């Protein structure tokens, strides 16, 4: 018995030893109510409890074995009999507590033994409402943290002067470990007070994450947006200069398309201003970021390059409406048609304002398109109604 030497025992003492051995077998039979992943925290906690219980029972065996035969040994054996079943009952109650836990957590470790991810499994037991809400909040927090940190890692090569892998790796491990600890406290329990404590600790982690990562997320996005806005602005300004100096002379006689390019030259300034205004728009609209904003900075989920191209296209539609006189509007004392035809600075300013007001502009153009479609539908219906 694990190196234990019993010199001599009477029948009563031997029965106690057999009883303790039976208690060890009962402890070894402890199990969860359903099959779980051996790497899950519930399985590891059960294994730790069984090892601790077996160690205590081995201690009771050693206690009986080391006492010399006689009345003292019999007394020690009687005490060990009582102790062994108390041990079984105490640890059995702890196993029942694990079985009542509504969730099981399966962590993922790297080669260094550091937690880098985890999954939450729902068990086949009743789930308290507070614990269910906390689980949903932790799932959202885990998704947000992983998304933000993956984007940060992907940008290390582009913005190495702002970040490096060592800083990223250390921060990523810290966030996952803290969130895993919160999940353990709040989800692997049936105590409402622990759930509430975990929820408050989750809010603390969110605030810490925004404080540390919010600036990096915002500056990275603005940097990407600046690059694409700068490219578009430069290209359209060069086009404007070229068309202004050479457009009317292109082709022979001169060619009609040369005249058209020259007449619409200010559309290039409109596009250049829109690209620059789109870059300014984000900084003006999103001065503060909440935790939920970090993973999805813009509701439409457009990447910077596509956003700039989309806004240039939208502003071009506005320019055409003004240029053709389909919409009568202006800035200051200059109407839209005159501004687009004769005033480059006016067109540039219109583009800047269009980019800054990107959300309102999209709504306005969409409404104008819907009105036009409704008018077409009404005209077609009226034509069919004529005898």
C-alpha positions as CSV (number, residue, x, y, z in Angstrom):
1,X,0.0,0.0,0.0
2,X,2.3,2.7,-1.4
3,X,5.2,1.6,0.8
4,X,3.1,1.1,3.9
5,X,4.3,-1.8,6.1
6,X,1.8,-3.3,8.5
7,X,3.6,-5.5,11.0
8,X,0.6,-7.2,12.5
9,X,-3.1,-6.4,12.7
10,X,-6.1,-8.1,14.2
11,X,-9.3,-8.7,12.3
12,X,-11.0,-5.4,13.3
13,X,-8.0,-3.4,12.1
14,X,-7.8,-5.4,8.9
15,X,-11.5,-4.7,8.2
16,X,-10.8,-0.9,8.6
17,X,-7.9,-1.2,6.2
18,X,-10.2,-3.0,3.7
19,X,-12.9,-0.3,4.2
20,X,-10.4,2.5,3.5
21,X,-9.3,0.6,0.3
22,X,-13.0,0.4,-0.7
23,X,-13.3,4.1,-0.1
24,X,-10.4,4.7,-2.5
25,X,-12.2,2.6,-5.1
26,X,-15.3,4.7,-4.7
27,X,-13.3,7.9,-5.0
28,X,-11.8,6.5,-8.2
29,X,-15.3,6.0,-9.6
30,X,-16.2,9.7,-9.3
31,X,-17.3,10.9,-12.7
32,X,-19.2,13.7,-14.4
33,X,-22.8,13.4,-15.6
34,X,-21.8,13.5,-19.2
35,X,-18.7,12.8,-21.2
36,X,-16.5,15.8,-21.5
37,X,-13.3,16.8,-23.3
38,X,-10.3,15.5,-21.2
39,X,-8.7,19.0,-21.7
40,X,-11.7,20.8,-20.3
41,X,-11.4,22.6,-17.0
42,X,-14.2,20.4,-15.5
43,X,-12.3,17.3,-16.4
44,X,-9.1,18.7,-14.9
45,X,-10.9,19.8,-11.8
46,X,-12.4,16.3,-11.3
47,X,-9.0,14.7,-11.8
48,X,-7.5,17.1,-9.2
49,X,-10.2,16.3,-6.7
50,X,-9.8,12.5,-7.1
51,X,-6.0,12.8,-6.6
52,X,-6.5,14.9,-3.5
53,X,-9.1,12.5,-2.0
54,X,-6.9,9.5,-2.7
55,X,-3.9,11.3,-1.1
56,X,-6.0,11.9,2.1
57,X,-7.1,8.3,2.2
58,X,-3.6,7.1,1.8
59,X,-2.7,9.2,4.8
60,X,-5.4,7.4,6.8
61,X,-3.9,4.0,5.8
62,X,-0.4,5.2,6.8
63,X,-1.8,6.4,10.1
64,X,-3.1,2.9,10.9
65,X,-0.1,1.1,9.6
66,X,2.5,3.1,11.6
67,X,0.8,2.4,15.0
68,X,2.1,-0.6,16.9
69,X,-0.4,-3.5,17.2
70,X,-2.7,-3.3,20.2
71,X,-5.4,-1.1,21.7
72,X,-3.7,2.1,20.3
73,X,-3.8,0.7,16.7
74,X,-7.5,-0.3,17.1
75,X,-8.3,3.2,18.3
76,X,-6.5,4.7,15.4
77,X,-8.3,2.3,13.0
78,X,-11.7,3.4,14.4
79,X,-10.8,7.1,13.8
80,X,-9.6,6.4,10.3
81,X,-12.8,4.5,9.5
82,X,-14.8,7.7,10.4
83,X,-12.4,10.0,8.6
84,X,-12.3,8.0,5.4
85,X,-16.1,8.2,4.8
86,X,-16.0,11.9,5.7
87,X,-13.4,12.4,3.0
88,X,-15.5,10.5,0.5
89,X,-18.6,12.5,1.3
90,X,-16.7,15.8,1.2
91,X,-15.1,15.2,-2.2
92,X,-18.3,13.6,-3.5
93,X,-20.1,16.9,-2.7
94,X,-17.4,18.8,-4.6
95,X,-17.9,16.5,-7.6
96,X,-21.7,17.2,-7.4
97,X,-20.9,20.9,-7.5
98,X,-19.0,20.4,-10.7
99,X,-21.9,18.4,-12.2
100,X,-24.3,21.3,-11.4
101,X,-22.2,23.8,-13.3
102,X,-24.0,24.9,-16.5
103,X,-20.9,25.4,-18.6
104,X,-17.6,23.8,-19.3
105,X,-14.5,25.6,-20.5
106,X,-12.0,24.1,-22.9
107,X,-8.8,26.1,-23.0
108,X,-6.1,26.0,-25.8
109,X,-2.5,26.3,-24.8
110,X,0.6,27.0,-26.8
111,X,3.9,25.3,-26.6
112,X,4.9,27.4,-23.6
113,X,1.8,26.3,-21.6
114,X,0.1,29.7,-22.0
115,X,-3.6,30.0,-22.6
116,X,-4.2,31.5,-26.1
117,X,-7.8,30.7,-26.7
118,X,-10.8,28.9,-25.1
119,X,-14.2,27.5,-25.9
120,X,-17.3,27.5,-23.7
121,X,-19.5,24.4,-23.9
122,X,-23.1,24.3,-22.6
123,X,-23.8,21.3,-20.4
124,X,-27.1,19.5,-20.1
125,X,-28.1,21.1,-16.8
126,X,-30.5,24.1,-16.0
127,X,-28.8,27.4,-16.9
128,X,-29.5,30.4,-14.6
129,X,-30.6,33.5,-16.5
130,X,-27.7,35.6,-15.2
131,X,-25.1,33.0,-16.1
132,X,-26.6,32.7,-19.6
133,X,-26.3,36.4,-20.2
134,X,-22.8,36.5,-18.9
135,X,-21.8,33.6,-21.3
136,X,-23.2,35.7,-24.2
137,X,-21.2,38.7,-23.1
138,X,-18.0,36.7,-22.7
139,X,-18.5,35.2,-26.2
140,X,-18.8,38.7,-27.7
141,X,-15.8,39.9,-25.8
142,X,-13.7,37.0,-26.9
143,X,-14.7,37.5,-30.5
144,X,-13.9,41.2,-30.3
145,X,-10.6,40.7,-28.7
146,X,-9.5,38.0,-31.2
147,X,-10.7,40.1,-34.1
148,X,-8.9,43.3,-33.0
149,X,-5.7,41.5,-32.1
150,X,-5.6,39.6,-35.4
151,X,-6.0,42.8,-37.3
152,X,-3.2,44.4,-35.1
153,X,-0.9,41.4,-35.9
154,X,-1.7,41.7,-39.6
155,X,-0.6,45.3,-39.6
156,X,2.7,44.8,-37.8
157,X,4.5,44.8,-41.1
158,X,2.9,48.0,-42.3
159,X,3.2,50.0,-39.1
160,X,6.2,48.5,-37.5
161,X,7.2,51.9,-36.1
162,X,4.0,51.9,-34.0
163,X,4.1,48.3,-32.9
164,X,6.2,45.1,-32.7
165,X,5.5,41.4,-32.3
166,X,6.7,41.2,-28.8
167,X,4.3,43.8,-27.6
168,X,1.4,42.2,-29.5
169,X,2.1,38.7,-28.2
170,X,2.4,39.9,-24.6
171,X,-0.9,41.9,-24.8
172,X,-2.8,39.1,-26.6
173,X,-1.8,36.5,-24.0
174,X,-2.8,38.9,-21.2
175,X,-6.3,39.6,-22.6
176,X,-7.1,35.9,-23.2
177,X,-5.8,34.9,-19.8
178,X,-7.9,37.6,-18.0
179,X,-11.0,36.7,-20.0
180,X,-10.5,33.0,-19.3
181,X,-10.2,33.8,-15.6
182,X,-13.4,35.7,-15.7
183,X,-15.2,32.9,-17.5
184,X,-14.0,30.4,-14.8
185,X,-15.2,32.6,-12.0
186,X,-18.6,33.4,-13.5
187,X,-19.5,30.4,-15.5
188,X,-18.1,27.4,-13.6
189,X,-20.3,28.1,-10.6
190,X,-23.9,28.1,-9.4
191,X,-23.4,31.0,-7.0
192,X,-25.2,34.2,-8.2
193,X,-22.6,36.4,-6.4
194,X,-19.7,35.0,-8.4
195,X,-21.6,35.6,-11.6
196,X,-22.2,39.2,-10.7
197,X,-18.5,39.6,-9.7
198,X,-17.5,38.2,-13.0
199,X,-19.7,40.6,-14.9
200,X,-18.2,43.6,-13.1
201,X,-14.7,42.2,-13.8
202,X,-15.6,41.8,-17.5
203,X,-16.5,45.5,-17.7
204,X,-13.1,46.3,-16.1
205,X,-11.4,44.3,-18.8
206,X,-13.4,46.0,-21.6
207,X,-12.4,49.4,-20.3
208,X,-8.7,48.3,-20.1
209,X,-8.9,46.9,-23.7
210,X,-10.3,50.2,-25.0
211,X,-7.8,52.2,-23.1
212,X,-4.9,50.2,-24.6
213,X,-6.1,49.2,-28.0
214,X,-8.6,51.9,-29.0
215,X,-5.8,54.3,-30.1
216,X,-4.0,51.6,-32.0
217,X,-7.2,50.6,-33.8
218,X,-8.2,54.1,-34.7
219,X,-4.7,55.2,-35.8
220,X,-4.2,52.1,-37.9
221,X,-7.6,52.6,-39.7
222,X,-7.0,56.3,-40.3
223,X,-3.5,55.5,-41.6
224,X,-4.9,53.1,-44.2
225,X,-7.6,55.6,-45.1
226,X,-5.1,58.3,-45.4
227,X,-3.0,56.2,-47.8
228,X,-5.9,55.5,-50.2
229,X,-7.3,59.0,-49.9
230,X,-3.9,60.5,-50.7
231,X,-3.5,58.2,-53.7
232,X,-7.0,59.2,-55.1
233,X,-6.5,62.9,-54.3
234,X,-3.1,63.0,-56.1
235,X,-4.4,61.1,-59.1
236,X,-7.4,63.3,-59.6
237,X,-5.5,66.5,-59.1
238,X,-2.9,65.4,-61.7
239,X,-5.8,64.5,-64.1
240,X,-7.3,68.0,-63.5
241,X,-4.0,69.8,-64.3
242,X,-3.5,67.7,-67.4
243,X,-7.0,68.1,-68.7
244,X,-7.0,71.9,-67.9
245,X,-3.8,72.4,-69.9
246,X,-4.3,69.9,-72.7
247,X,-7.9,68.7,-72.8
248,X,-9.4,71.2,-75.2
249,X,-6.6,70.6,-77.7
250,X,-6.8,66.8,-77.8
251,X,-7.6,65.2,-81.1
252,X,-8.2,67.2,-84.3
253,X,-10.6,70.0,-85.2
254,X,-10.6,69.7,-81.9
255,X,-12.1,66.3,-81.0
256,X,-15.5,66.3,-79.2
257,X,-14.2,64.1,-76.4
258,X,-11.4,66.6,-75.8
259,X,-14.0,69.3,-75.4
260,X,-16.0,67.1,-73.1
261,X,-13.0,66.3,-70.9
262,X,-12.3,70.1,-70.6
263,X,-15.9,71.0,-69.9
264,X,-16.0,68.4,-67.0
265,X,-12.5,69.1,-65.7
266,X,-13.8,70.2,-62.4
267,X,-15.2,66.7,-61.7
268,X,-11.6,65.7,-61.0
269,X,-11.3,68.4,-58.3
270,X,-14.7,67.2,-57.0
271,X,-13.3,63.6,-56.7
272,X,-10.0,64.8,-55.2
273,X,-11.9,66.8,-52.5
274,X,-14.2,63.9,-51.8
275,X,-11.3,61.5,-51.2
276,X,-9.8,64.0,-48.7
277,X,-13.1,64.6,-47.1
278,X,-13.7,60.9,-46.6
279,X,-10.5,60.7,-44.6
280,X,-11.5,63.7,-42.5
281,X,-15.0,62.2,-42.0
282,X,-13.9,59.3,-39.8
283,X,-12.0,61.4,-37.4
284,X,-14.9,63.9,-37.0
285,X,-17.5,61.2,-36.6
286,X,-15.7,58.6,-34.4
287,X,-13.9,60.7,-31.8
288,X,-14.5,58.1,-29.1
289,X,-14.7,54.4,-29.6
290,X,-16.6,51.9,-27.4
291,X,-15.5,48.3,-26.9
292,X,-18.1,47.0,-29.3
293,X,-16.9,49.5,-32.0
294,X,-13.3,48.2,-32.1
295,X,-14.0,45.1,-34.2
296,X,-16.3,46.9,-36.6
297,X,-15.4,50.5,-37.0
298,X,-17.9,51.2,-39.7
299,X,-21.4,49.6,-39.9
300,X,-21.2,49.0,-43.7
301,X,-17.8,47.2,-43.2
302,X,-16.2,48.8,-46.2
303,X,-12.4,48.6,-46.2
304,X,-10.6,52.0,-46.7
305,X,-9.9,51.5,-50.4
306,X,-13.5,50.6,-51.3
307,X,-14.8,53.3,-49.1
308,X,-12.9,56.0,-50.9
309,X,-13.9,54.7,-54.3
310,X,-17.6,54.4,-53.2
311,X,-17.6,58.0,-52.0
312,X,-15.9,59.3,-55.2
313,X,-18.7,57.6,-57.2
314,X,-21.4,59.0,-55.0
315,X,-20.0,62.5,-55.2
316,X,-19.8,62.2,-59.0
317,X,-23.5,61.5,-59.1
318,X,-24.1,64.6,-57.0
319,X,-21.9,66.5,-59.4
320,X,-23.8,65.3,-62.4
321,X,-27.1,66.3,-60.8
322,X,-25.8,69.8,-60.2
323,X,-23.9,70.1,-63.6
324,X,-27.0,69.1,-65.6
325,X,-29.4,71.3,-63.6
326,X,-31.5,68.3,-62.5
327,X,-31.0,69.6,-58.9
328,X,-30.8,73.3,-58.1
329,X,-28.5,73.9,-55.1
330,X,-25.3,75.8,-54.3
331,X,-22.8,76.9,-51.8
332,X,-22.8,80.6,-51.0
333,X,-23.7,82.7,-54.0
334,X,-22.6,80.2,-56.6
335,X,-25.2,77.7,-57.9
336,X,-24.3,74.1,-58.6
337,X,-24.2,74.3,-62.4
338,X,-22.0,77.4,-62.5
339,X,-19.8,76.0,-59.7
340,X,-19.1,72.7,-61.5
341,X,-18.5,74.4,-64.9
342,X,-16.5,77.5,-64.0
343,X,-15.1,77.3,-60.4
344,X,-12.5,74.7,-59.6
345,X,-12.2,75.8,-56.0
346,X,-16.0,75.5,-55.6
347,X,-15.9,71.9,-56.9
348,X,-13.1,71.1,-54.6
349,X,-15.0,72.5,-51.6
350,X,-18.1,70.5,-52.7
351,X,-16.0,67.4,-52.7
352,X,-14.6,68.0,-49.3
353,X,-18.1,68.6,-47.8
354,X,-19.5,65.5,-49.6
355,X,-16.7,63.3,-48.1
356,X,-17.2,64.7,-44.6
357,X,-21.0,64.2,-44.9
358,X,-20.7,60.7,-46.4
359,X,-23.6,59.2,-44.5
360,X,-26.1,62.0,-45.1
361,X,-24.9,62.2,-48.8
362,X,-25.7,58.5,-49.3
363,X,-29.1,58.9,-47.8
364,X,-29.9,62.0,-49.9
365,X,-28.7,60.4,-53.2
366,X,-30.7,57.3,-52.4
367,X,-33.8,59.3,-51.8
368,X,-33.4,61.2,-55.0
369,X,-33.0,57.9,-56.9
370,X,-36.1,56.5,-55.2
371,X,-38.1,59.6,-56.1
372,X,-37.0,59.3,-59.8
373,X,-38.0,55.6,-59.9
374,X,-41.4,56.4,-58.4
375,X,-41.9,59.1,-61.0
376,X,-41.1,56.7,-63.7
377,X,-43.5,54.2,-62.3
378,X,-46.2,56.8,-62.1
379,X,-45.6,57.9,-65.7
380,X,-45.9,54.3,-67.0
381,X,-49.1,53.8,-65.1
382,X,-50.6,57.0,-66.5
383,X,-49.7,55.9,-70.0
384,X,-51.4,52.6,-69.7
385,X,-54.5,54.3,-68.3
386,X,-55.0,56.4,-71.4
387,X,-57.7,55.1,-73.9
